[in-house]
Amino acid sequence: MTAKGSKRIGFLGSIIPGTAVTLLWAAPLMLLFAFMLYDPGQPGEITRLVGGISVSLIFGAWMARDAGYFDR
């Protein structure tokens, strides 16, 4: 995604803003999973934590793509 009148910055230059927006969208969900839903005393919690963080990153990437990032 380029602004009107600016030069194309290439593939890597277009990935950086999309990655930043992905992390901005995923951060609240990751904090929810990490600090509110994670109970270290229970068996299998690491699996739930990793699954929750993965879902957060997928959600963030989906929202960034819908916002117009990651377009070629």
RAGI-V482025 format. One record per pair of residues at least 12 apart in sequence whose C-alpha atoms are under 10 Angstrom apart, sorted by the first residue. I is the first residue (numbers start at 1). J is the second residue. Records with the same first field share a line. If there is no record, write none. Layout:
BEGIN
I = J + J
END
This chain:
BEGIN
1 = 13 + 14 + 15 + 17 + 18 + 68 + 69 + 70 + 71 + 72
2 = 14 + 69 + 71 + 72
10 = 72
11 = 70 + 71 + 72
14 = 69 + 70 + 71 + 72
15 = 69 + 70 + 71 + 72
16 = 69 + 70
17 = 64 + 69 + 70
18 = 60 + 61 + 63 + 64 + 65 + 67 + 68 + 69 + 70 + 71
19 = 57 + 60 + 61 + 64 + 69 + 70
20 = 60 + 61 + 64 + 69
21 = 60 + 61 + 63 + 64 + 65 + 67 + 69
22 = 56 + 57 + 58 + 59 + 60 + 61 + 62 + 63 + 64 + 65 + 69
23 = 56 + 57 + 59 + 60 + 61 + 64
24 = 57 + 60 + 61 + 63 + 64
25 = 56 + 57 + 58 + 59 + 60 + 61 + 62 + 63 + 64
26 = 53 + 54 + 55 + 56 + 57 + 58 + 59 + 60 + 61 + 62 + 63 + 64
27 = 53 + 56 + 57 + 60
28 = 56 + 60
29 = 52 + 53 + 55 + 56 + 57 + 59 + 60
30 = 49 + 50 + 52 + 53 + 54 + 55 + 56 + 57
31 = 52 + 53 + 56
32 = 52 + 53 + 56
33 = 48 + 49 + 50 + 51 + 52 + 53 + 55 + 56
34 = 48 + 49 + 50 + 52 + 53
35 = 49
37 = 49 + 52
38 = 52
END
